[in-house]
Amino acid sequence: MIEPAVKKAFAFIDGQNLFLHSKDAFGYRFPNYDIGALAREVCKANGWELAEARFYTGIHDASANPFWNSFWVNKTTQMGQRG
């Protein structure tokens, strides 16, 4: 089998883990990351072509935590619109 000249990558990002580790490593208190930019930078650093990025996260129940429910609904809607 011949190895392709350009490797395609598929990024799978767990939003809660990314947020918790960003908080621990850098002190972030708000999930202000851009998963598209993160996936592109990882691919660029390794000479890969980003084929697709998938983001997974839980969303708080609106009655239990209206702020975080609204935040994640809006953030995931915006990410979906960006592609």
C-alpha positions as CSV (number, residue, x, y, z in Angstrom):
1,M,0.0,0.0,0.0
2,I,1.3,3.4,-1.0
3,E,1.2,6.2,1.7
4,P,-0.7,9.3,0.4
5,A,1.4,12.5,-0.1
6,V,-1.2,14.4,1.9
7,K,-2.9,12.8,4.8
8,K,-6.5,13.7,5.6
9,A,-7.4,14.1,9.2
10,F,-10.8,14.0,11.0
11,A,-10.8,15.9,14.3
12,F,-13.2,14.7,17.1
13,I,-13.3,17.2,20.0
14,D,-14.9,16.7,23.3
15,G,-16.0,20.1,24.4
16,Q,-16.2,19.4,28.2
17,N,-12.7,17.9,28.3
18,L,-11.3,20.7,26.2
19,F,-12.8,23.3,28.5
20,L,-11.7,21.6,31.7
21,H,-8.1,21.1,30.5
22,S,-8.0,24.6,29.2
23,K,-9.2,25.8,32.6
24,D,-6.6,23.7,34.4
25,A,-3.7,24.6,32.1
26,F,-4.4,28.3,31.4
27,G,-7.0,29.4,34.0
28,Y,-9.8,30.0,31.5
29,R,-13.2,30.3,33.2
30,F,-15.1,30.6,30.0
31,P,-15.1,28.2,27.0
32,N,-13.9,30.8,24.5
33,Y,-12.1,28.4,22.2
34,D,-12.4,28.0,18.5
35,I,-12.5,24.3,17.6
36,G,-12.0,25.0,13.9
37,A,-8.9,27.0,14.5
38,L,-7.6,24.4,16.9
39,A,-8.2,21.5,14.5
40,R,-6.6,23.5,11.6
41,E,-3.5,24.3,13.7
42,V,-3.0,20.7,14.8
43,C,-3.3,19.6,11.2
44,K,-1.0,22.3,9.9
45,A,1.7,21.4,12.5
46,N,1.6,17.8,11.3
47,G,1.3,18.4,7.5
48,W,-2.2,17.0,7.4
49,E,-5.3,18.2,5.5
50,L,-8.3,18.8,7.7
51,A,-11.2,16.9,6.2
52,E,-13.7,17.4,8.9
53,A,-14.0,18.5,12.5
54,R,-16.7,17.1,14.9
55,F,-17.6,18.7,18.2
56,Y,-19.3,16.9,21.1
57,T,-20.6,18.4,24.3
58,G,-23.4,18.1,26.8
59,I,-25.9,20.9,27.1
60,H,-27.3,21.9,30.5
61,D,-31.0,21.6,31.0
62,A,-32.6,25.0,30.6
63,S,-34.5,24.7,33.8
64,A,-31.4,23.7,35.8
65,N,-29.0,26.2,34.4
66,P,-30.5,28.8,31.9
67,F,-27.2,30.7,31.4
68,W,-25.1,27.7,30.3
69,N,-28.0,26.2,28.3
70,S,-28.4,29.4,26.3
71,F,-24.6,29.7,25.9
72,W,-24.2,26.2,24.5
73,V,-27.2,26.4,22.3
74,N,-26.0,29.6,20.8
75,K,-22.4,28.5,20.5
76,T,-23.2,25.2,18.8
77,T,-25.6,27.0,16.5
78,Q,-22.9,29.5,15.5
79,M,-20.4,26.7,14.9
80,G,-22.9,24.9,12.7
81,Q,-23.5,28.0,10.7
82,R,-19.7,28.4,10.2
83,G,-19.4,24.8,9.1
